[in-house]
Amino acid sequence: MSDIDLTTASGAPVADNQNSQTAGRFGPVLLQDVHLLEKLAHFNRERIPERVVHAKGAGAFGYLEITEDITDLTKAAPFAEVGKKTPCLLRFSTVGGEQGSADAERDPRGFALKLYTEEGNWDLVGNNTPVFFLRDPLKFPDFIHTQKRHPATHCKDPDMFWDFLSLTPEATHQVTVLFSDRGTPKSFRHMNGYGSHTFAMVNAAGGRVWVKFHFKTLAGIQNFTAVEAQKMCGENADHATQDLYQKIETGGTAEWEMQIQVMSEEEAATYRFDPFDVTKVWQHGDFPVRTIGKLVLDRNPKNYFAEIEQAAFAPSNMIPGVEASPDKMLQGRLFAYQDAHRYRLGANFTQIPVNCPYMARQVANHQRDGAMYDGAAEGSPNYEPNSVDGIKERPDAEVYPHPVHGEVGSHARDYIQDDFVQAGDLYRLMDPEQKSRLVGNIVGHMKNVTHKGIQLRAICNFFRADSDYGKRIADGLGLDLEAEMKALRG
């Protein structure tokens, strides 16, 4: 037993932690009981705002080990030499659910990797799917609203869900992934992860290539059927969180191969798909994957709130050798994530230990004050340039220069004819049983839509991907498409 004295937050010893101070044995509680007030006030503030998206999650620590030399592609610190290990944190999550939602719900899974490098933290914030629903960040808040709760009923609303997606043809590819077996992975260990966006790699000589990041699970892909997932939601809402923790707690690891696809700037200029459109994949036949490392998780968090709930990932956290691309969704995320962390955690969220770039040689800037400021800078200048602290720029960290030109305006990308090609290709890759489960999952969800026009519009998108795909969904919903279209035309 410990003989350490119980104290208040200010260090004063506590005489009685079992009974509040009262005016006599039966009298009212006194306002002067500062220990009681402190406990109640702290309790009221023990929860921070949950993430607007990716609220439900789990995570673990480990390392990325490099197994192939790619210094010809990048000067980024983790890839400096074969065998190098960089410590990391990986957080998994569902996208649309709240904190108390079930791990087995049909939803994309977040796959957010924080690498603690000597050049600062590098966050690769992706999903378990290689594509996304949208290619423009302007539509993202609207999309998430349709995945959340109806503003009047406060219930999930299939009409909202399918109304938006049926009016967003570019989402057909990701919708096909979501309602396939991959929409309900068996655990976080049994799914792949993807950076999803296109990124740039820059080498020491200043050469640039475009890359996609993939993490392929070494435990093998395993998924629930819709029936199995629904059953698990009722039996254990935290099954994947529990699985990850117990695997590591009993001496096991969770592991993935790190792979990249590489595209030259010349190839990007002529590729048949927009290489910066996150609703599209780079076909592996055109750009084969290369295995360059292994990601290993081998340590559980000691305190979930401190190390996972307060973990803050941002695509804008990049290091020399890794840069952004013209991907519109990525460009929007460069602002949105940091802004969300400042709201949720406070202006000094990078001083929270799990977010601190502790492997970097030093952190030196002129940002001061704000909530939870640690005061480490003491009285040093909070302005630059100055004649005191000697902090200076490092020219070799400059972003790769490239020309930008064109008229200012809200430009649509004219790839409408391509929005269904890859969704159709994915459908045709599936075996008969996988197709049946995909169609059954969509029908099972879409049958709850109350407006037939929304159903028909969504079915048209699936038809444009593959006629068999669309017809089977229509048949599953009991719709006579020819009759319905005549009725709509009046």
C-alpha positions as a Python dict, from the first residue, in 0.01 Angstrom:
ca = {
    (1, 'M'): (0, 0, 0),
    (2, 'S'): (116, 352, -78),
    (3, 'D'): (182, 598, 203),
    (4, 'I'): (159, 903, -25),
    (5, 'D'): (-74, 1175, 105),
    (6, 'L'): (-389, 1254, -94),
    (7, 'T'): (-381, 1621, -196),
    (8, 'T'): (-579, 1882, -383),
    (9, 'A'): (-460, 1991, -728),
    (10, 'S'): (-267, 2272, -560),
    (11, 'G'): (-86, 2023, -336),
    (12, 'A'): (-267, 2080, -7),
    (13, 'P'): (-328, 1761, 196),
    (14, 'V'): (-685, 1627, 208),
    (15, 'A'): (-809, 1524, 554),
    (16, 'D'): (-1136, 1351, 448),
    (17, 'N'): (-1222, 1229, 98),
    (18, 'Q'): (-1534, 1041, 209),
    (19, 'N'): (-1752, 1314, 360),
    (20, 'S'): (-1835, 1664, 243),
    (21, 'Q'): (-1821, 1954, 490),
    (22, 'T'): (-2166, 2035, 628),
    (23, 'A'): (-2319, 2264, 888),
    (24, 'G'): (-2365, 2000, 1151),
    (25, 'R'): (-2441, 1633, 1103),
    (26, 'F'): (-2762, 1695, 908),
    (27, 'G'): (-2693, 2046, 783),
    (28, 'P'): (-2644, 2165, 422),
    (29, 'V'): (-2314, 2131, 238),
    (30, 'L'): (-2088, 2433, 278),
    (31, 'L'): (-1951, 2643, -6),
    (32, 'Q'): (-1621, 2661, 183),
    (33, 'D'): (-1551, 2290, 106),
    (34, 'V'): (-1296, 2374, -163),
    (35, 'H'): (-1196, 2008, -205),
    (36, 'L'): (-1555, 1917, -298),
    (37, 'L'): (-1583, 2216, -533),
    (38, 'E'): (-1256, 2127, -702),
    (39, 'K'): (-1363, 1766, -757),
    (40, 'L'): (-1704, 1860, -897),
    (41, 'A'): (-1569, 2140, -1118),
    (42, 'H'): (-1298, 1915, -1260),
    (43, 'F'): (-1549, 1636, -1319),
    (44, 'N'): (-1767, 1874, -1522),
    (45, 'R'): (-1471, 1945, -1746),
    (46, 'E'): (-1326, 1597, -1788),
    (47, 'R'): (-1456, 1567, -2143),
    (48, 'I'): (-1337, 1774, -2433),
    (49, 'P'): (-1550, 1820, -2746),
    (50, 'E'): (-1550, 1495, -2941),
    (51, 'R'): (-1415, 1499, -3292),
    (52, 'V'): (-1674, 1614, -3545),
    (53, 'V'): (-1571, 1313, -3754),
    (54, 'H'): (-1370, 1007, -3648),
    (55, 'A'): (-1500, 1044, -3291),
    (56, 'K'): (-1485, 673, -3200),
    (57, 'G'): (-1135, 536, -3214),
    (58, 'A'): (-852, 326, -3076),
    (59, 'G'): (-477, 342, -3110),
    (60, 'A'): (-137, 202, -3028),
    (61, 'F'): (231, 290, -3054),
    (62, 'G'): (508, 124, -3250),
    (63, 'Y'): (754, 198, -3527),
    (64, 'L'): (805, 215, -3902),
    (65, 'E'): (1107, 18, -4023),
    (66, 'I'): (1247, 87, -4371),
    (67, 'T'): (1331, -219, -4580),
    (68, 'E'): (1412, -66, -4920),
    (69, 'D'): (1634, 227, -5015),
    (70, 'I'): (1427, 510, -5170),
    (71, 'T'): (1669, 796, -5109),
    (72, 'D'): (1662, 848, -5486),
    (73, 'L'): (1299, 957, -5438),
    (74, 'T'): (1299, 1146, -5108),
    (75, 'K'): (1519, 1315, -4851),
    (76, 'A'): (1256, 1256, -4579),
    (77, 'A'): (1417, 1150, -4251),
    (78, 'P'): (1237, 815, -4198),
    (79, 'F'): (1376, 685, -4529),
    (80, 'A'): (1738, 789, -4470),
    (81, 'E'): (1867, 430, -4463),
    (82, 'V'): (1752, 71, -4478),
    (83, 'G'): (1682, -63, -4130),
    (84, 'K'): (1598, 274, -3978),
    (85, 'K'): (1313, 267, -3727),
    (86, 'T'): (1096, 571, -3661),
    (87, 'P'): (861, 568, -3360),
    (88, 'C'): (495, 618, -3438),
    (89, 'L'): (137, 633, -3315),
    (90, 'L'): (-146, 485, -3522),
    (91, 'R'): (-510, 572, -3448),
    (92, 'F'): (-800, 383, -3601),
    (93, 'S'): (-1156, 512, -3606),
    (94, 'T'): (-1497, 503, -3761),
    (95, 'V'): (-1592, 815, -3956),
    (96, 'G'): (-1956, 900, -3895),
    (97, 'G'): (-2029, 751, -3554),
    (98, 'E'): (-2022, 923, -3218),
    (99, 'Q'): (-1804, 824, -2922),
    (100, 'G'): (-2046, 554, -2813),
    (101, 'S'): (-2107, 404, -3155),
    (102, 'A'): (-2016, 46, -3241),
    (103, 'D'): (-1686, -56, -3398),
    (104, 'A'): (-1864, -291, -3638),
    (105, 'E'): (-2090, -32, -3804),
    (106, 'R'): (-2071, 4, -4182),
    (107, 'D'): (-1841, 300, -4224),
    (108, 'P'): (-1498, 384, -4361),
    (109, 'R'): (-1224, 343, -4102),
    (110, 'G'): (-974, 614, -4026),
    (111, 'F'): (-607, 514, -4045),
    (112, 'A'): (-408, 804, -3898),
    (113, 'L'): (-33, 762, -3862),
    (114, 'K'): (193, 1000, -3668),
    (115, 'L'): (566, 948, -3722),
    (116, 'Y'): (797, 1116, -3469),
    (117, 'T'): (1097, 1212, -3686),
    (118, 'E'): (1412, 1417, -3631),
    (119, 'E'): (1267, 1679, -3866),
    (120, 'G'): (939, 1707, -3675),
    (121, 'N'): (618, 1507, -3678),
    (122, 'W'): (488, 1369, -4006),
    (123, 'D'): (119, 1282, -4004),
    (124, 'L'): (-17, 1058, -4278),
    (125, 'V'): (-390, 1084, -4215),
    (126, 'G'): (-584, 839, -4430),
    (127, 'N'): (-854, 572, -4434),
    (128, 'N'): (-887, 201, -4496),
    (129, 'T'): (-1000, 282, -4852),
    (130, 'P'): (-781, 416, -5133),
    (131, 'V'): (-1048, 664, -5249),
    (132, 'F'): (-1297, 907, -5095),
    (133, 'F'): (-1653, 1026, -5164),
    (134, 'L'): (-1559, 1379, -5278),
    (135, 'R'): (-1287, 1561, -5465),
    (136, 'D'): (-1364, 1916, -5346),
    (137, 'P'): (-1349, 2026, -4979),
    (138, 'L'): (-1632, 2276, -5032),
    (139, 'K'): (-1873, 1982, -5021),
    (140, 'F'): (-1725, 1810, -4715),
    (141, 'P'): (-1936, 1974, -4439),
    (142, 'D'): (-2252, 1894, -4636),
    (143, 'F'): (-2144, 1534, -4683),
    (144, 'I'): (-2073, 1483, -4313),
    (145, 'H'): (-2407, 1638, -4218),
    (146, 'T'): (-2581, 1367, -4423),
    (147, 'Q'): (-2390, 1097, -4234),
    (148, 'K'): (-2486, 1237, -3894),
    (149, 'R'): (-2830, 1302, -3744),
    (150, 'H'): (-3132, 1479, -3892),
    (151, 'P'): (-3160, 1830, -3740),
    (152, 'A'): (-3527, 1777, -3648),
    (153, 'T'): (-3561, 1407, -3566),
    (154, 'H'): (-3206, 1360, -3432),
    (155, 'C'): (-3205, 1020, -3604),
    (156, 'K'): (-2988, 882, -3881),
    (157, 'D'): (-3179, 949, -4204),
    (158, 'P'): (-3145, 729, -4517),
    (159, 'D'): (-3314, 1001, -4723),
    (160, 'M'): (-3037, 1248, -4634),
    (161, 'F'): (-2769, 988, -4699),
    (162, 'W'): (-2890, 880, -5045),
    (163, 'D'): (-3020, 1221, -5152),
    (164, 'F'): (-2673, 1372, -5124),
    (165, 'L'): (-2486, 1074, -5266),
    (166, 'S'): (-2726, 1033, -5560),
    (167, 'L'): (-2658, 1398, -5647),
    (168, 'T'): (-2281, 1343, -5617),
    (169, 'P'): (-2180, 1104, -5899),
    (170, 'E'): (-1813, 1113, -5804),
    (171, 'A'): (-1904, 926, -5482),
    (172, 'T'): (-2013, 610, -5670),
    (173, 'H'): (-1668, 450, -5642),
    (174, 'Q'): (-1639, 497, -5266),
    (175, 'V'): (-2004, 398, -5212),
    (176, 'T'): (-1924, 71, -5390),
    (177, 'V'): (-1632, 14, -5154),
    (178, 'L'): (-1837, 110, -4848),
    (179, 'F'): (-2121, -134, -4921),
    (180, 'S'): (-1885, -415, -5019),
    (181, 'D'): (-1735, -653, -4763),
    (182, 'R'): (-1467, -390, -4693),
    (183, 'G'): (-1728, -166, -4529),
    (184, 'T'): (-1731, -388, -4219),
    (185, 'P'): (-1375, -505, -4141),
    (186, 'K'): (-1343, -775, -3877),
    (187, 'S'): (-1093, -574, -3674),
    (188, 'F'): (-850, -287, -3714),
    (189, 'R'): (-573, -543, -3759),
    (190, 'H'): (-748, -709, -4052),
    (191, 'M'): (-774, -414, -4288),
    (192, 'N'): (-542, -213, -4508),
    (193, 'G'): (-463, 155, -4467),
    (194, 'Y'): (-410, 418, -4734),
    (195, 'G'): (-281, 774, -4748),
    (196, 'S'): (-554, 808, -5013),
    (197, 'H'): (-432, 1145, -5144),
    (198, 'T'): (-148, 1202, -5386),
    (199, 'F'): (162, 1344, -5220),
    (200, 'A'): (496, 1467, -5351),
    (201, 'M'): (833, 1318, -5262),
    (202, 'V'): (1136, 1542, -5312),
    (203, 'N'): (1493, 1412, -5306),
    (204, 'A'): (1816, 1583, -5196),
    (205, 'A'): (1887, 1699, -5551),
    (206, 'G'): (1550, 1873, -5578),
    (207, 'G'): (1380, 1615, -5798),
    (208, 'R'): (1010, 1553, -5744),
    (209, 'V'): (777, 1258, -5803),
    (210, 'W'): (414, 1199, -5708),
    (211, 'V'): (335, 911, -5471),
    (212, 'K'): (48, 717, -5316),
    (213, 'F'): (96, 544, -4978),
    (214, 'H'): (-47, 199, -4899),
    (215, 'F'): (-30, -14, -4585),
    (216, 'K'): (-116, -380, -4644),
    (217, 'T'): (-210, -582, -4338),
    (218, 'L'): (8, -882, -4263),
    (219, 'A'): (-278, -1040, -4066),
    (220, 'G'): (-476, -1077, -4387),
    (221, 'I'): (-797, -905, -4494),
    (222, 'Q'): (-1095, -1029, -4293),
    (223, 'N'): (-1444, -879, -4302),
    (224, 'F'): (-1782, -932, -4141),
    (225, 'T'): (-2091, -993, -4348),
    (226, 'A'): (-2372, -746, -4284),
    (227, 'V'): (-2546, -997, -4058),
    (228, 'E'): (-2228, -1070, -3863),
    (229, 'A'): (-2154, -699, -3823),
    (230, 'Q'): (-2505, -625, -3697),
    (231, 'K'): (-2477, -909, -3447),
    (232, 'M'): (-2140, -782, -3324),
    (233, 'C'): (-2280, -430, -3279),
    (234, 'G'): (-2525, -576, -3029),
    (235, 'E'): (-2284, -810, -2857),
    (236, 'N'): (-1976, -589, -2817),
    (237, 'A'): (-1974, -231, -2941),
    (238, 'D'): (-1599, -208, -2869),
    (239, 'H'): (-1489, -537, -3023),
    (240, 'A'): (-1218, -390, -3249),
    (241, 'T'): (-1085, -161, -2976),
    (242, 'Q'): (-1068, -459, -2742),
    (243, 'D'): (-907, -683, -3003),
    (244, 'L'): (-624, -437, -3070),
    (245, 'Y'): (-555, -379, -2701),
    (246, 'Q'): (-561, -746, -2606),
    (247, 'K'): (-343, -851, -2898),
    (248, 'I'): (-66, -616, -2787),
    (249, 'E'): (-125, -667, -2413),
    (250, 'T'): (-60, -1041, -2451),
    (251, 'G'): (271, -984, -2632),
    (252, 'G'): (145, -978, -2990),
    (253, 'T'): (185, -713, -3259),
    (254, 'A'): (-22, -563, -3538),
    (255, 'E'): (176, -526, -3862),
    (256, 'W'): (146, -384, -4212),
    (257, 'E'): (374, -361, -4514),
    (258, 'M'): (431, -5, -4628),
    (259, 'Q'): (405, 31, -5005),
    (260, 'I'): (416, 320, -5248),
    (261, 'Q'): (314, 389, -5604),
    (262, 'V'): (532, 637, -5792),
    (263, 'M'): (434, 861, -6084),
    (264, 'S'): (661, 1108, -6263),
    (265, 'E'): (546, 1461, -6340),
    (266, 'E'): (550, 1375, -6710),
    (267, 'E'): (327, 1071, -6652),
    (268, 'A'): (89, 1279, -6440),
    (269, 'A'): (43, 1526, -6724),
    (270, 'T'): (-89, 1258, -6961),
    (271, 'Y'): (-251, 997, -6732),
    (272, 'R'): (-605, 898, -6833),
    (273, 'F'): (-735, 979, -6484),
    (274, 'D'): (-671, 1298, -6293),
    (275, 'P'): (-386, 1186, -6063),
    (276, 'F'): (-492, 1443, -5801),
    (277, 'D'): (-857, 1333, -5783),
    (278, 'V'): (-901, 1137, -5458),
    (279, 'T'): (-1212, 964, -5595),
    (280, 'K'): (-982, 773, -5833),
    (281, 'V'): (-709, 514, -5787),
    (282, 'W'): (-392, 479, -5989),
    (283, 'Q'): (-434, 146, -6162),
    (284, 'H'): (-174, -99, -6029),
    (285, 'G'): (-109, -223, -6381),
    (286, 'D'): (0, 128, -6473),
    (287, 'F'): (188, 206, -6150),
    (288, 'P'): (288, -108, -5958),
    (289, 'V'): (327, -95, -5581),
    (290, 'R'): (671, -114, -5421),
    (291, 'T'): (717, -248, -5068),
    (292, 'I'): (949, -13, -4881),
    (293, 'G'): (895, -84, -4512),
    (294, 'K'): (706, -246, -4229),
    (295, 'L'): (476, -79, -3978),
    (296, 'V'): (459, -250, -3638),
    (297, 'L'): (238, -170, -3337),
    (298, 'D'): (370, -320, -3015),
    (299, 'R'): (277, -86, -2729),
    (300, 'N'): (-60, 8, -2586),
    (301, 'P'): (-137, 354, -2451),
    (302, 'K'): (-96, 391, -2075),
    (303, 'N'): (-388, 634, -2057),
    (304, 'Y'): (-646, 640, -2335),
    (305, 'F'): (-756, 1001, -2285),
    (306, 'A'): (-407, 1145, -2267),
    (307, 'E'): (-257, 952, -2556),
    (308, 'I'): (-543, 868, -2794),
    (309, 'E'): (-833, 1106, -2728),
    (310, 'Q'): (-593, 1402, -2716),
    (311, 'A'): (-388, 1283, -3014),
    (312, 'A'): (-409, 1541, -3291),
    (313, 'F'): (-333, 1435, -3649),
    (314, 'A'): (-307, 1682, -3936),
    (315, 'P'): (-213, 1630, -4302),
    (316, 'S'): (-36, 1967, -4281),
    (317, 'N'): (225, 1808, -4053),
    (318, 'M'): (480, 1726, -4321),
    (319, 'I'): (858, 1716, -4313),
    (320, 'P'): (1127, 1800, -4569),
    (321, 'G'): (1106, 1544, -4848),
    (322, 'V'): (726, 1504, -4832),
    (323, 'E'): (497, 1773, -4972),
    (324, 'A'): (137, 1837, -5071),
    (325, 'S'): (-9, 1794, -5419),
    (326, 'P'): (-279, 1992, -5602),
    (327, 'D'): (-541, 1744, -5472),
    (328, 'K'): (-828, 1977, -5374),
    (329, 'M'): (-943, 1764, -5082),
    (330, 'L'): (-590, 1751, -4944),
    (331, 'Q'): (-555, 2127, -4981),
    (332, 'G'): (-872, 2179, -4777),
    (333, 'R'): (-755, 1938, -4509),
    (334, 'L'): (-427, 2130, -4469),
    (335, 'F'): (-632, 2401, -4296),
    (336, 'A'): (-924, 2214, -4144),
    (337, 'Y'): (-743, 1966, -3921),
    (338, 'Q'): (-517, 2212, -3740),
    (339, 'D'): (-815, 2443, -3695),
    (340, 'A'): (-1019, 2160, -3543),
    (341, 'H'): (-741, 2082, -3295),
    (342, 'R'): (-715, 2443, -3182),
    (343, 'Y'): (-1088, 2442, -3112),
    (344, 'R'): (-1100, 2097, -2950),
    (345, 'L'): (-772, 2095, -2755),
    (346, 'G'): (-655, 2455, -2742),
    (347, 'A'): (-397, 2674, -2913),
    (348, 'N'): (-107, 2485, -2754),
    (349, 'F'): (-218, 2133, -2845),
    (350, 'T'): (130, 2051, -2978),
    (351, 'Q'): (262, 2080, -2620),
    (352, 'I'): (49, 1783, -2511),
    (353, 'P'): (306, 1501, -2486),
    (354, 'V'): (145, 1273, -2745),
    (355, 'N'): (153, 1554, -3000),
    (356, 'C'): (495, 1688, -2908),
    (357, 'P'): (762, 1643, -3179),
    (358, 'Y'): (997, 1492, -2922),
    (359, 'M'): (1232, 1335, -3177),
    (360, 'A'): (1307, 1668, -3342),
    (361, 'R'): (1636, 1833, -3257),
    (362, 'Q'): (1443, 2127, -3117),
    (363, 'V'): (1117, 2318, -3147),
    (364, 'A'): (1183, 2688, -3189),
    (365, 'N'): (927, 2953, -3284),
    (366, 'H'): (775, 3272, -3150),
    (367, 'Q'): (427, 3147, -3061),
    (368, 'R'): (343, 3233, -2703),
    (369, 'D'): (59, 3227, -2452),
    (370, 'G'): (-292, 3087, -2491),
    (371, 'A'): (-464, 2814, -2293),
    (372, 'M'): (-232, 2550, -2141),
    (373, 'Y'): (85, 2735, -2248),
    (374, 'D'): (377, 2560, -2075),
    (375, 'G'): (599, 2867, -2042),
    (376, 'A'): (906, 2685, -2167),
    (377, 'A'): (1014, 2985, -2374),
    (378, 'E'): (1029, 3192, -2054),
    (379, 'G'): (1104, 3555, -2139),
    (380, 'S'): (1250, 3502, -2485),
    (381, 'P'): (1123, 3720, -2770),
    (382, 'N'): (776, 3661, -2913),
    (383, 'Y'): (861, 3837, -3239),
    (384, 'E'): (1089, 3783, -3539),
    (385, 'P'): (1329, 3912, -3659),
    (386, 'N'): (1501, 3991, -3333),
    (387, 'S'): (1856, 4039, -3205),
    (388, 'V'): (1838, 3795, -2918),
    (389, 'D'): (1750, 3429, -2972),
    (390, 'G'): (1938, 3346, -3293),
    (391, 'I'): (1652, 3147, -3445),
    (392, 'K'): (1688, 3151, -3822),
    (393, 'E'): (1525, 3004, -4130),
    (394, 'R'): (1659, 2688, -4293),
    (395, 'P'): (1658, 2733, -4672),
    (396, 'D'): (1688, 2362, -4755),
    (397, 'A'): (1342, 2307, -4601),
    (398, 'E'): (1184, 2514, -4877),
    (399, 'V'): (887, 2361, -5057),
    (400, 'Y'): (961, 2238, -5409),
    (401, 'P'): (895, 2532, -5644),
    (402, 'H'): (644, 2479, -5921),
    (403, 'P'): (451, 2721, -6141),
    (404, 'V'): (87, 2799, -6079),
    (405, 'H'): (-119, 2978, -6342),
    (406, 'G'): (-478, 3029, -6449),
    (407, 'E'): (-774, 3255, -6393),
    (408, 'V'): (-918, 3291, -6043),
    (409, 'G'): (-1258, 3127, -6021),
    (410, 'S'): (-1457, 2828, -5894),
    (411, 'H'): (-1338, 2575, -6150),
    (412, 'A'): (-1514, 2242, -6195),
    (413, 'R'): (-1297, 1954, -6309),
    (414, 'D'): (-1450, 1805, -6622),
    (415, 'Y'): (-1409, 1438, -6547),
    (416, 'I'): (-1777, 1353, -6522),
    (417, 'Q'): (-1747, 1079, -6783),
    (418, 'D'): (-1490, 906, -6562),
    (419, 'D'): (-1681, 911, -6233),
    (420, 'F'): (-1827, 565, -6294),
    (421, 'V'): (-1545, 382, -6471),
    (422, 'Q'): (-1351, 270, -6166),
    (423, 'A'): (-1666, 187, -5970),
    (424, 'G'): (-1771, -40, -6256),
    (425, 'D'): (-1424, -193, -6276),
    (426, 'L'): (-1438, -271, -5903),
    (427, 'Y'): (-1782, -433, -5938),
    (428, 'R'): (-1665, -650, -6227),
    (429, 'L'): (-1362, -764, -6024),
    (430, 'M'): (-1588, -914, -5758),
    (431, 'D'): (-1687, -1280, -5760),
    (432, 'P'): (-2061, -1367, -5771),
    (433, 'E'): (-2092, -1398, -5393),
    (434, 'Q'): (-1920, -1064, -5332),
    (435, 'K'): (-2151, -898, -5586),
    (436, 'S'): (-2456, -1046, -5416),
    (437, 'R'): (-2344, -917, -5074),
    (438, 'L'): (-2270, -573, -5219),
    (439, 'V'): (-2611, -547, -5384),
    (440, 'G'): (-2784, -686, -5074),
    (441, 'N'): (-2609, -432, -4848),
    (442, 'I'): (-2712, -140, -5071),
    (443, 'V'): (-3069, -265, -5105),
    (444, 'G'): (-3092, -322, -4730),
    (445, 'H'): (-2996, 40, -4666),
    (446, 'M'): (-3173, 206, -4958),
    (447, 'K'): (-3508, 34, -4894),
    (448, 'N'): (-3555, 275, -4601),
    (449, 'V'): (-3549, 579, -4833),
    (450, 'T'): (-3900, 726, -4841),
    (451, 'H'): (-3867, 925, -5167),
    (452, 'K'): (-3868, 704, -5473),
    (453, 'G'): (-3705, 974, -5682),
    (454, 'I'): (-3393, 956, -5463),
    (455, 'Q'): (-3380, 579, -5508),
    (456, 'L'): (-3409, 610, -5886),
    (457, 'R'): (-3140, 877, -5905),
    (458, 'A'): (-2900, 662, -5702),
    (459, 'I'): (-2978, 356, -5915),
    (460, 'C'): (-2896, 557, -6230),
    (461, 'N'): (-2546, 616, -6092),
    (462, 'F'): (-2496, 245, -6035),
    (463, 'F'): (-2629, 172, -6384),
    (464, 'R'): (-2371, 406, -6530),
    (465, 'A'): (-2100, 211, -6346),
    (466, 'D'): (-2231, -125, -6469),
    (467, 'S'): (-2575, -213, -6608),
    (468, 'D'): (-2591, -540, -6416),
    (469, 'Y'): (-2499, -355, -6096),
    (470, 'G'): (-2783, -106, -6136),
    (471, 'K'): (-3040, -362, -6249),
    (472, 'R'): (-2978, -591, -5954),
    (473, 'I'): (-3026, -303, -5709),
    (474, 'A'): (-3348, -202, -5885),
    (475, 'D'): (-3473, -559, -5876),
    (476, 'G'): (-3384, -588, -5511),
    (477, 'L'): (-3594, -281, -5436),
    (478, 'G'): (-3881, -418, -5644),
    (479, 'L'): (-3870, -127, -5890),
    (480, 'D'): (-3990, -152, -6249),
    (481, 'L'): (-3750, 104, -6391),
    (482, 'E'): (-3926, 149, -6724),
    (483, 'A'): (-4259, 214, -6556),
    (484, 'E'): (-4103, 442, -6296),
    (485, 'M'): (-3924, 652, -6557),
    (486, 'K'): (-4246, 690, -6758),
    (487, 'A'): (-4425, 804, -6444),
    (488, 'L'): (-4151, 1059, -6369),
    (489, 'R'): (-4173, 1198, -6723),
    (490, 'G'): (-4541, 1256, -6666),
}
